Amino acid sequence: LYHLEVIQRAIEQLHAYIHRKSARLQALEQSLRAMADFNYRQRSLLSHALRHPNQTYTIQSHRISHNIAYQTARTDLMELEMRGLLRSKKNRKRLLYTPVVNLEEKLSKG
């Protein structure tokens, strides 16, 4: 009976954590939508990156996702990297962009 109570408390704590995290992400995404510093494509990518922190982005994937020119996609990603929100690494001839570890924290600071 004791072990069942411990498991039940752990599940309740997990549900509370998920609820808090979800509410925080929704609030952050809402404030992200209001930020004029980013264009809509960058806001969309950052919103996706908040929900999928291990996702890798390429110029090509960003270009196709938003139906934009190569240079526009490249500029979007490079600007996010300059602001410290993405980091890049070279894989053969392609640049791979990944969200920084503390993306949520950086965005909430403004």
N, C-alpha and C positions, 0 to 999 in steps of 0.2 A: 504494500500500500504506500509506503514511504517513497519508493522508487517511482511509482506512478505519479505521485504528487510532484516530485522533482521534475519529471518529464513534462507534466502539465504546465508547471511554472516556466520551464524553458520554452515551450511552445508559445505561451502567452507573451513572453519577452521577445521572442522572435517576431511575432505578429506586430507587437508595438514598434519594434525597430523598423520593420518593413513599412509600416504606416508612416513613421517619422521621416524615413528616407524618401519615400514616395512624395510626401507633402513638400519636403525641401526641394526635391527635383522639380516639382511642378511650379513652385514659387520662383525658382531660379530660371526655369524656362520662360515663365511669364515676364520676368524682369529682362531676360535676354531679348524677348520680342520688342521691348520698348527701347532697347539700346540703339541709338542712332550711329554709334561708332562702327557698326558692322552692317554689311549689306545683307539682303535676305538669304543669299546663298551661304554666306558665312554663318549666319544665325542658325540656319537649317543644319549645317554640318556640326556646329557646336552642340546643338540640341541632340543630335544623333550620338555624338561623342560622349555626352553626359550619360546617356543610357547604355552605351556600348563602349566602355573605356578601353577595351582591347582591340578595337577595330583599327584597321589600317586603311588609309586613304591614299590614292594616287591622283596625279593630275588628270589622268584619263578617266578614272572613276568619277571624279568631281565634274569633269567636263560632260560626261554622258548623263550623269544624274540630273544636271540642270540644263542640258542642251545648250551649252555655251562654247565659245571658242577656246582653243588650247591656252592662249595667252591669258585670257580672263581667269580660267581655272588656276593656272600657275600663279597669277597675281594674288588671287584669293588665298591660296594655301601658303604662299610665301609671307603674306601679311600676317596671317594667323601665327606663323612661326616666329616672325619678328616680334610679335606681341607676347611671345612666351606661352602660347596656348597649345601649339603643336610642336612636335620635334620631328626632324627628318633624318633619315639615314639612307644611304645609297645601297641599292641591291642590284648588282650588275649595272645596267644603264638607267634604271628607274629610281626615282626618289620616292620613298615610302614615308608618309606622314602618319604619326600616331599622336593621340592626345597625351599631354603631359600628365604625370601621376596625380598632381594636385589641381586638376582642371576646375573642379567644382569650387574649390577654395579661391582660386585666382579670379573666377568669374564673379563670385559673391563679393569680393573686395572691390570690384568695379574696374 
